[in-house]
Amino acid sequence: MQCTGIYILYRNELFKEPPFGLVCELIRIYPMKEKPLLLLLLCFGLWLSQDTFAGNSRIAAGKWEDREIVLYVSPKGSDSGEGTKKSPLKTLEGARQRVRKLRTVNRDRPVKVFVGGGVYALEKPVLFAAEDSGSENAPVVYEAEKNQQPVFSGSRKLKSWKVLQNKEMLKKLDPAVNGKVYVTDLREAGISEFGDATDLGLRPELFLSGQVQTLARWPNTGLTKAGKVMGKTALPATYVAKRGTKEGDFEYLDQRQDRWALESDVRLGGYWYWDWSEEFQKVSHIDTLEKGIHIREPYHGYGYKDSLRYFGLNLFCEIDTPGEWYLDRLTGLLYWYPPTGVNPSRAEVSLSVFSAPFMIEMQHCTNLSLRGLAFEEGRGSAIRIRQSNNCLISDCRVERFGKDGIHVEEGSGIGIAGCLLRTLGCGGMKVKGGDRKTLVPAGHFVEHTVVENFSLFKRTYQPAVYIEGCGMRLSHNRFRYSSSSAVRLEGNDIVLEYNQVSHVVNESDDQGGLDVFYNPGYRGNIVRYNHWAHIAGGTRHGAAGVRLDDMISGFTIYGNIFEQCGARDFGAVQIHGGKDNRVENNLFFKCPAGVSFSTWGTKRWLETLDSPVIQKKLYEEVDIRSELYQTRYPDLKGIRDNADVNTVVNNLLVDCEKVFFRDKAIQIQSNNTSVKSDGKELGTFCDSGYLKATGLQPIPYAEMGPKGNRWVID
C-alpha cells in the first residue's frame, strides 16, 4: 500500500477516499507500530474529500470485485467533471464515454449511472455499442435518480411571438381570427431545418405544454367526401361497386375549398379507394371552375374512387380554430392560433427539431438497461435495439414522436417493462426476433406497459405492437385509442396474455384489435386471458376484437373477455378463410356475434395454397414438411384437408345477438351458452362460480392489464 495526500492505492485500485470497509481492513493488516501514521493519513483524506468517488458505493458480501461503479449525470453538470454527486457529468453521451473508459479495466464490476431530473436537449443520437455492454453479473444501468424525472427532448422552445399584423396575410384568413393569430421567426430561434409537412421522420410538430397542436386543416376533425373521380384511366370493377380511376383527379363539393387554390403547398390525407389503406398526397393544382382537385404523381397504388374520404392540411387559410398552426418554409415564419387565455410568450411552446431516425440506439449490446428515463418530441422514433441480448427498457416514458416509440430488431431476451408510450404519429413498438425456420425463440417480451393515442398521423397498420418472428410474449399491457389495430402479429409461438385492448379500429375498416394476415404457416400462437373492449368501428366490412384474416390457422383463443366487440359483418372473433383455430372458454358480452366466418371452400383454399406466394411462405421462408414443423404443429399434416373447419366450444355469450355470424363454415361446436344480462354488469359474469355453473373454467378478469406501472392512473 502507498498513501499520498488523500489518494490511496490498494490492490491496484485508486481511491480518492477509502470506503469504511476498506479503512477497517487497512487498520487490521497494517503493522502495529505504523498504525498511528496510517490513521492520521486516512482521517486527513476523509476530512478533505467531500464526494464519494464513483465506483465505491457498495461492497457486496465482502468481495472487492463486486463493487459497483457509480456515476451521476445532471443538466447542470459538465462532461469534464468527475461524475460524482457533487461534480456530475452533463450528458448521456459523456456518461457513456466515461463508463466505457472505466470498464476497460473493471469489466467485472457493475455500473450504475444515476441521471438527475431536468431537461436534456438532444442534438444527435446517443449510440451504444458492444463496448458499452455489461455482463450477467456486472450489468450496466442508466437510471433516473430517485424521485426525479430526467427528460431527453428533441424540441426547441419558441419564446418570441408577435400578433400577426401583415395585412396581406390577414386577408387570407377568416376575419373572426383577426388579432388572435401569432407569428414567430424560426430562424431567430436558431431553427433552420423546417422539414416537410407530411413526410414521416421529417415533419415538425408544435406543442403547447406537451399538447400536440394541429397543423392547419379542414375539416377541423374527421373527413369530408369527394364527388366523382375525373381521371382518364378507369380501374377494373371491384365488389364495392364504386367507379374508380388510376389518376388522382376528383371533384370537391364544398365551395370553401376554392380558397385552397391560392395555397402554395396543399396536402391531402385520405382513404382513396379502400378504407383500410390511407396515404398523404401532394396537390398539383386546384381548378375552381371545374371544382377539381388534381393530385401530383406518384398516385395512390390502389387508385381513387367516387365519394372517397379525405381532408386537407398544411393550409394557412384554414387557421380558424384554437390550436391550429402553419409554417411557411420560404420565410421561416410560423403562425399559430393559441388556445383561449394562452399568452404565447409566457407559455411552454416548443417545436420538434430532432430529425435523426432514433434518439437512442443500442447495437450488439448485452446486459444494458435504461430505467425511469423519459424521451420526448422527436420527428422520428425514440429507441432502437438491434442484435442485442438481455437488455431492458423499464419504467420509461416515450411521448410525442413523429414516428414510433421503440424498435427491437433481432437479438434475444430484450424486454420492455412498465413503460408508457403515447401520442405517436405511427406505432408504439416494432418487435422482431427469433428464427421461424428453426423455431428458435427470441425470448423478447413486452409487459406491464401502456400504449395509447398511437397511429395519429399514419392512420393504418401502425399498431401499439407489431410483433414478428418466433417465441415472444406480450403480457399485462394496455393498448387503446387508435384509428386502426392494436396488435399486428406475424410469426410462430407468440403468446398474448392478460392484456387490455380497447377503443381501436375507430376510423379504418376490415381490421381487428389483433390483426393477423395471409400465412397459414403461422402456428403455435396463443391468445388467452385478454380483455377486448369497445372495438366496433369499420365502414363497410367491420371491426373485430381478434381478426384472423386470409388463411390464418392454428390459433388458440382461450379465456378472453370480449366486451362490445364486432360490427357490421364481423363478430367479436372474425375468421376469414382459416382452419384449425380453436375458440374456447371465452366470455362474449354485448357483442353482435361471438364468432363470424368468411368461408373460402375447398377450391379457393387449395388454389391459394398452391399459389407461388403461399408456396414461398410455406416451403422457403420455413419448411412445414420438416420433422420439426410436423412434430411441433401436427395439424400441418392435414393442411390440404377440411377447409374452413374450426372449433368453437364452451363459450358464454351474454346479450349477444348470435353465436355465429355467416355460420355456413364447417365448424366443430358445442356447449356455447347464450344468456341475458338482465341489467347485470360484466363483473357478474366473470365470477368464477358463475362461469363454473355454465360449464366454463375461471377467467382471471382482475389479473388483466398492467400491474405496478408507475404511469397508470386509472
C-alpha positions in Angstrom: 0.0 0.0 0.0 1.1 3.5 -0.8 -0.5 6.6 0.7 0.0 10.0 -0.9 -2.1 13.0 0.2 -5.7 12.0 0.1 -5.2 9.2 -2.6 -4.8 5.6 -1.6 -3.7 2.8 -3.9 -4.7 -0.6 -2.6 -4.7 -3.8 -4.6 -4.1 -1.8 -7.8 -7.3 0.2 -7.2 -7.1 4.0 -6.9 -9.4 5.7 -4.4 -10.0 9.4 -3.8 -11.3 8.5 -0.4 -11.4 5.0 1.2 -14.8 3.5 2.0 -15.4 2.4 5.6 -14.9 -1.3 4.9 -11.5 -0.6 3.3 -10.4 1.6 6.2 -11.2 -1.2 8.6 -9.2 -3.8 6.6 -6.2 -1.4 6.3 -6.2 -0.9 10.0 -6.3 -4.6 10.6 -3.5 -5.6 8.2 -1.2 -2.6 8.7 1.9 -3.1 11.1 1.1 -2.0 14.7 3.9 0.4 15.0 2.8 2.3 11.9 -1.0 2.4 12.7 -0.9 6.0 14.2 0.5 7.3 10.9 -2.0 5.3 8.9 -4.9 6.6 10.9 -3.7 10.2 10.6 -3.4 10.0 6.8 -6.8 8.3 6.5 -8.6 10.8 8.6 -6.9 13.7 6.8 -8.0 12.3 3.4 -11.6 11.8 4.7 -11.7 15.3 6.0 -10.5 16.9 2.7 -12.7 14.8 0.5 -16.4 15.7 0.3 -17.7 13.5 -2.5 -17.9 9.7 -2.7 -15.7 8.7 -5.6 -17.6 6.9 -8.4 -17.1 3.2 -8.1 -17.1 2.8 -4.3 -20.8 2.9 -3.4 -21.0 -0.6 -2.2 -19.0 -3.7 -1.3 -21.2 -6.8 -1.7 -20.6 -9.7 0.7 -17.1 -8.6 1.4 -15.9 -9.2 -2.2 -13.8 -6.4 -3.6 -14.6 -7.4 -7.2 -18.4 -6.8 -6.6 -18.0 -3.1 -6.0 -20.4 -1.1 -8.2 -19.1 1.8 -10.3 -21.5 4.8 -9.8 -21.7 7.9 -11.9 -24.0 10.9 -11.8 -25.4 13.0 -14.6 -27.2 16.4 -14.3 -28.2 19.1 -16.8 -26.1 21.4 -14.6 -23.1 19.2 -14.8 -20.0 19.1 -17.0 -18.6 16.3 -19.1 -15.2 17.2 -17.8 -16.5 16.7 -14.2 -15.6 13.7 -12.0 -19.0 12.1 -12.3 -19.7 12.3 -8.6 -22.9 13.5 -6.9 -21.3 17.0 -6.4 -19.4 17.1 -9.7 -21.8 15.3 -12.1 -21.4 14.8 -15.9 -23.7 16.8 -18.2 -24.8 14.4 -20.9 -25.8 10.8 -21.5 -23.0 10.7 -24.2 -20.5 12.0 -21.6 -21.6 9.2 -19.2 -21.3 6.6 -21.9 -17.8 7.6 -22.7 -16.8 7.6 -19.0 -18.4 4.2 -18.4 -16.5 2.8 -21.4 -13.2 4.1 -20.1 -13.8 2.9 -16.6 -14.8 -0.6 -17.7 -11.7 -1.2 -19.8 -10.0 -2.3 -16.5 -13.1 -3.0 -14.5 -15.1 -5.5 -16.6 -16.2 -7.5 -13.6 -17.8 -4.5 -11.8 -21.5 -3.5 -12.3 -22.2 0.1 -13.4 -25.0 2.4 -12.2 -25.4 5.8 -13.9 -27.8 7.9 -12.0 -29.4 10.5 -14.2 -30.7 13.6 -12.5 -34.0 15.4 -13.2 -34.4 18.1 -15.7 -34.4 18.5 -19.5 -31.6 17.3 -21.7 -31.8 18.8 -25.2 -30.5 16.2 -27.7 -29.0 17.4 -30.9 -27.7 14.0 -32.1 -28.5 10.4 -31.2 -26.7 8.5 -28.4 -25.2 5.3 -29.7 -24.4 2.3 -27.5 -22.2 -0.4 -28.9 -20.7 -3.7 -27.8 -18.0 -1.8 -25.8 -20.8 -0.3 -23.6 -22.2 -3.7 -22.6 -22.4 -5.2 -19.2 -22.5 -8.9 -18.3 -24.9 -11.1 -16.4 -23.1 -10.5 -13.1 -22.0 -6.9 -13.9 -24.8 -5.2 -15.8 -24.7 -1.6 -16.9 -27.7 0.5 -15.9 -28.7 4.1 -16.8 -31.4 5.0 -14.2 -33.3 8.1 -13.1 -32.3 9.3 -9.7 -34.9 8.6 -7.1 -37.9 10.9 -7.2 -36.5 12.7 -10.2 -37.6 12.8 -13.9 -34.9 13.2 -16.5 -36.3 14.2 -19.9 -34.4 13.8 -23.2 -36.0 16.2 -25.5 -35.9 16.7 -29.3 -37.7 20.0 -29.4 -36.7 23.7 -29.2 -38.6 26.4 -27.2 -40.3 29.2 -29.1 -40.5 32.3 -27.0 -40.6 35.4 -29.3 -44.1 35.8 -30.5 -46.0 38.8 -32.0 -49.6 39.3 -33.1 -50.0 38.9 -36.8 -50.4 42.3 -38.4 -49.4 41.7 -42.0 -52.5 42.9 -44.0 -51.8 40.6 -47.0 -51.6 37.6 -44.8 -54.7 38.6 -42.8 -56.7 38.8 -46.0 -56.3 35.1 -46.4 -57.8 34.3 -43.0 -61.3 34.4 -41.6 -61.9 37.9 -40.2 -63.0 36.3 -37.0 -59.4 35.3 -36.1 -58.0 38.8 -36.6 -55.9 39.7 -33.6 -55.8 36.1 -32.4 -53.1 34.6 -34.7 -49.4 35.0 -33.6 -46.2 34.7 -35.6 -42.6 33.8 -34.7 -39.4 33.6 -36.8 -37.9 30.2 -36.5 -34.5 31.4 -37.8 -34.3 33.8 -34.9 -34.8 30.8 -32.6 -31.9 29.0 -34.3 -34.1 26.6 -36.3 -33.2 26.2 -40.0 -34.3 22.6 -40.7 -38.0 23.1 -41.5 -38.6 19.5 -42.7 -41.7 18.6 -44.7 -45.4 18.8 -43.8 -46.2 15.1 -44.4 -43.1 13.1 -44.8 -42.6 10.7 -42.0 -39.5 11.4 -40.0 -39.1 14.9 -41.4 -42.3 16.7 -40.3 -42.1 19.0 -37.3 -44.8 19.3 -34.7 -45.8 22.1 -32.5 -46.5 21.5 -28.8 -48.1 23.6 -26.0 -47.2 22.3 -22.6 -46.9 18.8 -24.0 -50.2 19.0 -26.0 -49.9 18.5 -29.8 -51.2 21.4 -31.8 -52.9 20.9 -35.1 -51.4 21.6 -38.5 -54.0 23.9 -40.1 -56.6 21.7 -41.8 -60.2 21.3 -43.0 -62.4 19.8 -41.8 -61.1 20.6 -38.4 -61.9 17.0 -37.4 -62.8 13.9 -39.4 -63.0 13.7 -43.1 -65.1 15.1 -46.0 -66.3 13.2 -49.1 -65.3 13.9 -52.7 -67.7 13.9 -55.6 -66.9 12.0 -58.8 -63.4 10.9 -59.8 -62.2 12.5 -63.1 -59.1 10.5 -64.0 -58.6 9.3 -67.6 -57.8 5.6 -66.8 -60.7 3.6 -65.4 -59.9 0.9 -62.8 -61.3 -2.6 -63.1 -64.6 -3.1 -61.3 -64.5 -4.3 -57.7 -67.1 -5.7 -55.4 -67.5 -2.3 -53.7 -69.4 -1.2 -56.8 -67.7 2.2 -57.0 -66.3 3.7 -60.1 -62.5 4.4 -59.9 -59.6 5.8 -61.8 -55.9 5.4 -61.7 -55.2 9.2 -61.7 -55.9 11.3 -58.6 -58.3 13.8 -60.2 -61.6 14.3 -58.4 -64.4 16.7 -57.7 -64.7 18.6 -54.5 -68.1 19.5 -53.1 -67.6 22.4 -50.7 -67.1 25.9 -52.1 -64.8 26.9 -49.2 -62.2 24.8 -50.9 -61.9 27.4 -53.6 -59.5 29.2 -51.3 -57.1 26.3 -51.4 -56.2 27.3 -55.0 -54.1 30.2 -53.6 -52.1 28.0 -51.2 -48.6 27.1 -52.1 -48.2 23.5 -50.8 -51.6 21.8 -50.3 -51.5 18.3 -48.8 -54.4 15.8 -48.5 -54.8 12.9 -46.3 -57.4 10.2 -47.1 -58.7 6.8 -47.8 -58.5 6.9 -51.6 -60.1 3.6 -52.5 -60.2 1.1 -49.7 -60.9 2.2 -46.2 -58.0 0.1 -44.8 -55.4 2.0 -46.9 -54.8 5.7 -46.4 -52.0 7.9 -47.6 -50.9 11.5 -47.7 -50.8 13.1 -51.2 -49.4 16.3 -52.6 -51.7 18.5 -54.7 -50.6 19.6 -58.2 -53.3 22.2 -58.6 -56.9 23.1 -57.9 -59.3 24.2 -60.6 -62.1 26.3 -59.2 -64.1 26.4 -62.4 -64.5 22.6 -62.7 -64.3 22.2 -58.9 -61.5 19.7 -59.4 -58.5 18.7 -57.2 -55.6 17.2 -59.1 -53.1 15.1 -57.2 -49.4 15.2 -58.1 -47.8 11.9 -59.0 -47.0 9.4 -57.7 -50.6 8.4 -57.3 -52.0 6.1 -54.7 -51.4 2.4 -55.5 -55.0 1.4 -55.4 -56.3 4.4 -57.3 -59.2 6.7 -56.5 -63.0 6.0 -56.2 -66.1 8.1 -56.3 -67.1 9.5 -52.9 -63.7 8.9 -51.4 -62.9 10.3 -47.9 -60.2 12.9 -47.3 -59.1 16.1 -45.6 -56.9 19.0 -46.5 -53.9 20.1 -44.4 -50.9 22.4 -44.4 -53.3 25.2 -45.3 -52.6 28.7 -44.0 -56.1 29.9 -44.9 -57.7 27.3 -42.7 -56.2 28.7 -39.4 -59.6 29.2 -37.8 -59.6 27.1 -34.7 -57.5 27.5 -31.5 -54.5 25.2 -31.6 -54.0 25.4 -35.4 -50.7 26.4 -36.9 -48.9 26.7 -40.2 -45.2 27.0 -41.2 -44.1 29.0 -44.2 -41.0 27.2 -45.3 -39.9 30.0 -47.6 -39.8 32.7 -44.9 -39.3 30.5 -41.8 -42.3 32.2 -40.2 -44.6 30.0 -38.0 -48.2 31.1 -37.5 -50.3 29.9 -34.6 -53.7 30.5 -33.2 -53.2 29.7 -29.5 -56.0 28.4 -27.2 -58.1 31.0 -25.4 -56.2 32.6 -22.5 -52.8 31.5 -23.6 -50.1 34.2 -23.9 -47.6 32.6 -26.4 -44.6 34.5 -25.0 -45.2 33.2 -21.5 -46.4 29.7 -22.4 -44.3 26.5 -22.8 -44.3 26.3 -26.6 -41.9 24.0 -28.5 -41.3 22.7 -32.0 -39.8 19.3 -32.6 -36.4 19.6 -34.4 -34.6 16.3 -33.7 -34.7 14.6 -37.0 -32.3 11.6 -36.6 -34.2 8.3 -37.0 -33.8 7.4 -33.3 -32.7 9.3 -30.2 -31.1 6.2 -28.6 -29.5 3.3 -30.5 -28.2 0.1 -28.9 -26.4 -2.3 -31.2 -24.5 -5.5 -30.3 -25.1 -4.7 -26.6 -25.7 -7.1 -23.7 -27.0 -6.6 -20.2 -27.5 -2.9 -20.8 -30.6 -1.2 -19.3 -32.5 2.1 -19.3 -34.7 2.8 -16.3 -37.1 5.6 -15.4 -36.0 7.9 -18.3 -38.3 10.0 -20.5 -37.9 10.7 -24.2 -40.0 13.4 -25.9 -40.7 15.3 -29.1 -38.6 14.0 -31.9 -39.5 13.9 -35.6 -38.5 10.3 -35.9 -38.6 7.4 -33.3 -37.3 7.1 -29.7 -35.2 4.0 -29.2 -33.8 1.2 -31.4 -32.2 -2.0 -30.0 -30.5 -4.1 -32.7 -28.8 -7.5 -32.5 -28.5 -7.2 -28.7 -29.1 -9.6 -25.8 -30.6 -9.4 -22.4 -31.3 -5.6 -22.5 -34.2 -4.0 -20.7 -36.1 -0.8 -21.1 -38.1 -0.3 -17.9 -40.3 2.3 -16.3 -39.5 4.7 -19.2 -41.8 7.2 -20.8 -41.9 7.9 -24.6 -44.2 10.6 -25.8 -44.9 12.8 -28.8 -42.8 11.3 -31.5 -43.5 11.7 -35.2 -43.0 8.0 -35.9 -42.6 5.1 -33.5 -41.7 4.6 -29.9 -39.3 1.6 -29.7 -37.9 -0.8 -32.2 -36.4 -4.2 -31.2 -34.6 -6.0 -34.1 -33.2 -9.5 -33.8 -31.1 -10.5 -30.7 -32.6 -12.3 -27.7 -34.1 -11.6 -24.3 -35.0 -7.9 -24.9 -37.6 -6.6 -22.5 -39.9 -3.6 -22.4 -41.5 -3.4 -19.0 -43.6 -0.9 -17.1 -43.3 1.8 -19.8 -45.7 4.4 -21.1 -45.8 5.2 -24.8 -48.3 7.7 -26.2 -49.1 10.4 -28.7 -47.3 8.8 -31.6 -47.5 9.5 -35.3 -47.1 5.9 -36.1 -46.9 2.8 -33.9 -45.8 2.1 -30.4 -43.3 -0.8 -30.7 -41.9 -3.0 -33.5 -40.6 -6.2 -32.0 -38.8 -8.7 -34.2 -36.7 -11.7 -33.4 -36.3 -15.5 -33.3 -35.9 -17.8 -36.2 -39.2 -19.2 -37.7 -37.4 -21.7 -39.8 -35.7 -23.4 -36.8 -38.3 -22.3 -34.3 -35.6 -20.8 -32.1 -37.4 -18.3 -29.8 -36.3 -14.7 -29.4 -37.5 -14.5 -25.8 -38.4 -10.8 -26.3 -41.2 -9.6 -24.1 -43.4 -6.5 -23.6 -45.1 -6.4 -20.2 -47.0 -4.1 -17.9 -46.7 -1.4 -20.5 -49.3 1.2 -21.7 -49.5 2.4 -25.3 -52.2 4.9 -26.2 -53.1 7.5 -28.7 -51.0 6.0 -31.5 -51.3 5.9 -35.3 -52.2 9.6 -35.1 -50.6 10.5 -38.4 -50.1 7.3 -40.3 -53.7 6.0 -39.8 -53.5 2.3 -40.7 -51.2 -0.6 -39.9 -49.3 1.2 -37.2 -50.3 -0.8 -34.1 -49.3 -0.4 -30.5 -47.1 -3.5 -31.1 -46.1 -5.1 -34.3 -44.6 -8.4 -33.4 -42.8 -10.6 -35.9 -40.7 -13.8 -35.5 -40.7 -16.7 -33.1 -41.1 -17.2 -29.4 -42.1 -13.8 -27.9 -44.7 -12.7 -25.3 -47.0 -9.7 -24.7 -48.5 -9.8 -21.2 -50.3 -7.4 -18.8 -50.3 -4.5 -21.2 -52.9 -1.8 -22.0 -53.4 -0.7 -25.6 -56.0 1.8 -26.5 -57.2 4.7 -28.7 -56.2 4.3 -32.3 -57.7 4.6 -35.8 -56.6 1.0 -36.6 -55.3 -2.2 -35.0 -53.7 -2.5 -31.6 -51.5 -5.6 -32.3 -50.2 -7.0 -35.6 -48.8 -10.5 -35.3 -46.7 -12.3 -37.8 -44.9 -15.4 -36.6 -44.9 -18.6 -34.5 -45.2 -19.4 -30.8 -46.2 -15.9 -29.8 -48.3 -15.5 -26.6 -50.7 -12.7 -25.9 -52.0 -12.9 -22.3 -53.5 -10.7 -19.6 -53.7 -7.6 -21.9 -56.4 -4.9 -22.1 -57.2 -3.7 -25.6 -59.9 -1.1 -26.2 -61.2 1.8 -28.4 -59.2 0.8 -31.5 -60.2 0.5 -35.2 -62.0 3.8 -34.7 -61.7 5.0 -38.3 -60.4 2.4 -40.6 -62.2 -0.8 -41.9 -61.7 -4.5 -42.1 -59.4 -4.7 -39.0 -59.2 -6.2 -35.6 -57.8 -5.2 -32.2 -55.5 -8.1 -33.0 -54.9 -8.5 -36.8 -53.1 -11.4 -38.5 -52.8 -11.8 -42.2 -52.2 -14.3 -45.0 -49.8 -17.0 -43.9 -51.1 -20.5 -42.9 -47.6 -21.3 -41.6 -48.1 -19.0 -38.6 -48.7 -21.7 -35.9 -48.5 -22.2 -32.1 -49.9 -18.7 -31.3 -51.9 -18.4 -28.1 -54.4 -15.5 -27.3 -55.5 -16.1 -23.7 -57.0 -14.1 -20.8 -57.2 -10.8 -22.5 -59.9 -8.1 -22.3 -61.0 -6.8 -25.6 -63.5 -3.9 -25.3 -65.3 -1.3 -27.4 -63.9 -2.3 -30.8 -66.9 -1.7 -33.1 -65.8 0.5 -36.0 -65.5 -0.3 -39.6 -67.1 1.5 -42.6 -68.0 -1.5 -44.8 -66.9 -4.8 -43.5 -66.4 -4.1 -39.8 -64.1 -4.4 -36.9 -63.4 -7.3 -34.5 -61.7 -7.9 -31.3 -59.5 -10.6 -32.9 -59.2 -10.8 -36.7 -57.7 -13.9 -38.3 -57.5 -12.8 -41.9 -56.9 -14.7 -45.2 -55.9 -18.3 -44.2 -54.7 -17.7 -40.7 -54.9 -21.1 -38.9 -54.0 -22.9 -35.8 -54.6 -20.1 -33.3 -55.8 -20.8 -29.8 -58.2 -18.2 -28.4 -58.9 -19.1 -24.8 -60.3 -17.5 -21.7 -60.7 -14.0 -23.2 -63.4 -11.4 -22.4 -64.9 -9.7 -25.5 -67.0 -6.7 -24.5 -68.9 -4.8 -27.2 -66.6 -6.1 -29.9 -67.7 -6.6 -33.5 -69.6 -4.5 -36.1 -71.3 -4.9 -39.4 -70.2 -8.3 -40.9 -67.8 -9.1 -38.0 -68.3 -10.8 -34.7 -66.0 -10.4 -31.7 -63.7 -13.0 -33.4 -63.6 -12.9 -37.2 -62.1 -15.9 -39.1 -61.5 -15.3 -42.9 -60.7 -18.5 -44.7 -58.7 -20.1 -41.9 -58.9 -23.5 -40.3 -57.7 -25.4 -37.2 -58.4 -22.4 -35.0 -59.8 -23.1 -31.5 -62.1 -20.6 -29.8 -62.8 -21.9 -26.3 -63.8 -20.8 -22.8 -64.3 -17.1 -23.8 -66.9 -14.7 -22.4 -68.7 -12.6 -25.1 -70.5 -9.6 -23.5 -72.9 -7.5 -25.6 -71.3 -8.4 -28.9 -73.4 -8.7 -32.2 -72.0 -12.3 -32.5 -69.4 -14.4 -30.8 -67.6 -15.6 -34.0 -68.0 -14.6 -37.6 -66.7 -16.6 -40.6 -65.9 -15.7 -44.2 -65.6 -19.2 -45.7 -63.4 -20.0 -48.7 -64.3 -23.5 -49.5 -62.0 -26.3 -50.7 -61.4 -24.9 -54.2 -60.2 -21.5 -53.2 -58.3 -22.9 -50.2 -56.3 -25.3 -52.4 -55.8 -22.8 -55.2 -54.3 -20.2 -52.8 -52.3 -22.9 -51.0 -50.7 -23.8 -54.3 -50.0 -20.1 -55.4 -46.4 -19.0 -55.7 -46.8 -16.5 -52.9 -48.0 -19.1 -50.4 -45.7 -21.8 -51.6 -42.8 -19.4 -50.8 -44.1 -18.7 -47.4 -44.6 -22.4 -46.5 -41.5 -24.0 -48.1 -38.8 -21.3 -48.5 -39.3 -18.9 -45.6 -39.9 -22.0 -43.4 -40.5 -25.7 -44.3 -43.7 -27.0 -43.0 -42.7 -30.5 -44.3 -39.8 -30.7 -41.9 -39.8 -33.1 -39.0 -39.6 -30.1 -36.7 -42.7 -28.4 -38.0 -44.6 -31.6 -38.4 -43.9 -32.6 -34.8 -44.5 -29.1 -33.3 -47.7 -28.5 -35.2 -49.4 -31.8 -36.0 -52.3 -30.1 -37.8 -50.0 -29.3 -40.6 -50.1 -32.9 -41.7 -53.7 -32.2 -42.9 -53.2 -28.7 -44.3 -54.9 -29.6 -47.5 -57.9 -31.1 -45.9 -61.0 -29.8 -44.2 -61.1 -26.2 -45.4 -62.9 -23.8 -43.0 -63.1 -26.3 -40.1 -62.6 -24.5 -36.8 -63.5 -25.4 -33.2 -65.8 -23.2 -31.1 -66.6 -24.8 -27.8 -67.6 -23.9 -24.2 -68.1 -20.2 -24.6 -70.5 -17.9 -22.7 -72.5 -15.3 -24.7 -74.3 -12.5 -22.8 -76.7 -10.2 -24.6 -75.2 -11.3 -28.0 -77.5 -11.3 -31.0 -76.0 -14.5 -32.4 -73.4 -17.2 -31.5 -72.2 -17.2 -35.1 -72.5 -14.8 -38.0 -72.2 -16.1 -41.5 -72.2 -19.6 -39.9 -72.0 -21.6 -43.1 -68.5 -22.5 -42.2 -68.0 -26.1 -41.2 -67.1 -25.8 -37.5 -67.0 -28.1 -34.5 -69.2 -26.5 -31.9 -70.7 -27.5 -28.6 -71.7 -26.0 -25.2 -71.9 -22.4 -26.4 -74.3 -20.9 -23.9 -76.3 -17.7 -24.5 -77.9 -15.8 -21.7 -79.5 -12.4 -21.0 -77.7 -9.9 -18.7 -80.9 -8.6 -17.1 -79.1 -5.4 -16.4 -76.2 -7.1 -14.6 -72.7 -5.7 -15.2 -69.8 -7.5 -16.8 -68.2 -8.4 -13.5 -71.1 -10.6 -12.5 -70.4 -13.0 -15.4 -66.7 -13.0 -14.8 -67.3 -14.6 -11.3 -65.6 -18.0 -11.2 -68.7 -19.5 -9.6 -71.0 -18.3 -12.3 -68.6 -19.4 -15.0 -68.3 -22.9 -13.4 -72.1 -23.2 -13.3 -72.3 -22.6 -17.1 -69.5 -25.1 -17.8 -66.6 -22.7 -18.2 -63.2 -22.6 -16.4 -62.2 -19.5 -14.5 -61.3 -16.4 -16.4 -58.9 -14.1 -14.4 -60.6 -10.8 -15.1 -58.8 -9.0 -12.2 -55.4 -10.0 -13.4 -55.7 -8.4 -16.8 -53.9 -5.2 -17.6 -50.7 -3.6 -16.3 -49.6 -4.1 -12.7 -47.1 -1.9 -10.9 -46.8 0.6 -13.8 -45.8 4.0 -12.3 -47.6 5.8 -15.1 -51.0 4.1 -14.7 -53.6 6.4 -13.1 -56.9 4.6 -13.9 
